[in-house]
Amino acid sequence: MEFLRRRIESQVLSLSGIALGQIDFEKPHGDPGLFGPDSVSWQVHGDFTSMLIGGISALLLQALHPLALAGVWDHSNFRDDLLGRLRRTGQFISGTTYGSRADADWLIDKVKTIHLKVSGTAPDGRAYAASDPALLTWVHVAEVHSFLQAHLRYRNPQLSEADQDRYYAEIALIAERLGATQVPRSRAEVAAYLAAVRPDLLCDERSLEILRTLLNAPAPSVIAAPVAKLLMQAGIDLLPDWGQKMLGQQVSPARSRMIQAGVHSLSPVLRWAVRSGAIHRARKRLQPPFNS
């Protein structure tokens, strides 16, 4: 069983930012990072299954914004290096959540520098820039809203409304550090923001190409292929109804129940297997020193 556990864990971690090997989550000792273990952000970001599902949903949601999509299309090798993009995104999220303060600062500064180089003209003639505060807010909200919805569906449906608001208030720090403005900090503010931005969203051929790229993404192994397919479908199922409709991916209630049942059967296995993820390593960093 230990061989099987390690095999599953190695494949899971190969998809995460840990695979890049740039952050030591166990050092320096005692450093709580930006949020610390008592934060809701540590809770929400600590489960691989729900975070991957939320991440898939967030990518699809972000692809409905023409300016956000133009930046990815023109300046990213996402279509040719999906695994690399997944690892880099995972490193940013895990590093800013569980890394030391110095590592979190390094990641934020690194992304800000990259954003300064990402600008151009969208197909509709509008100029875009990744450093645009409004665009940063959109990317952030699409992401954290998806993470929280996945957490509520697959990890902890009992998370209180107060803690849900606390999560949005905590994690707004990252968006603001990147340059976002007027960042929603509660469930009500996020709902109002999404309603306000919907008229700006559009599903075009590029959006559908992002969808096809995700649907056709290779799995880490033959054994993992059914798991990858299930998690992809769960990401689509997590989209709001209007997002599914825009992408032509409406999920029926019966299909949704099947997908969710499949994930609920799978997730305990992944949680059993993964014992050295970012959250586990960060906890070691915060343990009292051993005195002989």
Number of C-alpha atoms within 10 A of each C-alpha: 7 8 8 10 15 14 13 19 19 15 15 19 18 15 20 23 24 21 17 15 8 11 19 16 25 21 16 16 16 16 18 19 21 22 19 18 17 9 16 21 23 17 16 23 22 20 20 20 23 28 25 24 27 28 23 25 30 24 20 24 26 21 28 23 22 21 25 19 20 25 19 17 17 14 13 14 12 17 16 11 11 16 18 17 17 17 19 18 15 21 23 20 19 24 30 23 27 31 32 27 18 15 21 22 17 15 19 19 14 13 14 16 13 12 17 12 12 17 18 17 14 17 10 9 8 10 12 19 20 24 20 16 17 16 19 21 22 20 20 23 26 21 20 23 20 27 24 23 23 27 24 17 16 19 22 15 11 9 15 11 11 10 14 20 18 18 23 23 17 17 23 23 16 18 20 16 13 22 17 21 16 13 23 21 19 20 18 10 15 19 13 12 17 15 10 10 11 13 9 10 16 15 17 14 9 15 24 17 13 20 19 12 15 18 13 11 18 15 16 14 10 9 10 14 14 12 15 19 17 17 23 23 22 25 24 25 24 24 24 14 13 12 22 18 13 17 20 11 16 18 19 10 10 8 13 17 13 14 20 19 12 15 21 15 11 15 17 12 12 17 13 11 19 20 14 13 19 25 23 15 17 29 17 15 22 17 11 9 10 5 4 3
